[in-house]
C-alpha cells in the first residue's frame, strides 16, 4: 500500500508531460520576433522586409535623418511619427501572407514593402 501513492503520482505526471511539451511549443510560437527598418537619406532600408506569417513580430523603425518622418501603412493600419535620430516600435500579431506597402507620409517618394511569407 505504501507504493500506491508514488505509482499514482507517476501515472498522473506521465499524463501531464505531453501538456508541458505543448505549452513549451506554444510559448515558442508566441515569442515576438524582432525586425528593423531604417530611414536614412530619405530612403528606407531594407526596401523590402521579409517577415514570417502568423507570428507575433515587432518592427523597430529608426530615423537617422535630421527631420521627422511618419511611417504609414494603410494596408497594415499603422501610422507612427518618428523624430530625428529617434525610433519607434510597431507590433503586429499574426499577419497574413502578402505584400504590404508603407511610406513616409511626409515624403511620399520614400516607400518600402513588408512581405509576409
N, C-alpha and C positions, 0 to 999 in steps of 0.2 A: 504493500500500500504506500510505502514511502516513495516509491519510484513513479507513481501515477502522476503526481504533480509536475515533476520535471519533464516527463514524457508529454503531458498535456501542453505544457508551455512550449516545448519544442515543436509540437504539432501546430499550435497557433502561430508561432514565429515562421514556420515554413509556409503557412498560408499568406502571411503578410509580406514576405520577402519580394514576391513579384510586384506588389503595390509600391514598395520602396523603389524598385527599379523603374517603374512607370513614373513615379514622382521625379526621379532624377532626370529622366528623359524629357519630361515636360518642362522642368526647370531649365534645361539646356536650350530647349526650343523657345522659352520665354526670355532668354537673355537678349539684351539690346546690343545690336551690332552698330559700331561707330564708323562714320564716314565724314569726309571733309570736302568742302568746296571753297576755293579761294578766289576772291576778286582782286586782280592786280592789273594796273594799266587799262582799266575799263573792260577787262576780259575775265570770264570765269574759267577756272581750271579745276578739274578737267572739264572739257567741253561736254563730255558725256560721262556721267557717273553711273556705274552699273551696281545695282543692289539686289539682294535676294527677295523673292516674292514671299508673301505670307509670313513675314518675320517682323519683329519689332526693330526699328532702326532709329538712329539719331544721326542727323546730318548737322555738322557744325559749319556755319557759313562765316568765313573770316574775310574782313575787308582790309586789304593792305593799301588802299588808295587814300588820298587826302580829303575826299568828300564822301558824304554818306551815300549808301546805296539802299535800295528797297528790293529785297529778294521777294519775288512774287510769282506764284504759280496758280493760275485759275483752275487748272485741272486737278491740282493737289489741295486746293482750298487753303493756301498758306500765303501770308504776307507779313514780312518782318523787315523793319528798318535796322540797318547795321551801321553804326557810327564809324568814322575813320579810325583805322587801326583797332577796331573792335571785332567782336564775334557774337553770334547768337546760336543757340541750339534749337533745332527743329525736330520734333519727334513724329514718327509715323508708326502706325500699328497695322501690320498685315496688308501692305499694298498689293494690289493685283498686278499680274504681268501686263506690261505695256511700256510705252514711252511717254513721258510727261515733260512738257516744255516748261521752262522757267526763264525769267528775265529780271533785269534791274529796271524797276518801274521808272526810275529817274533817268535812265538811258536805255531806251527800247532796243538799241542795237546790241547791247550786251545780253546775250542769251546763252542758255545751255539746256541740257537734257538729262533727265534721270530715267534710265532704262531699268525696268524691274523684270528680272528673269526668275 
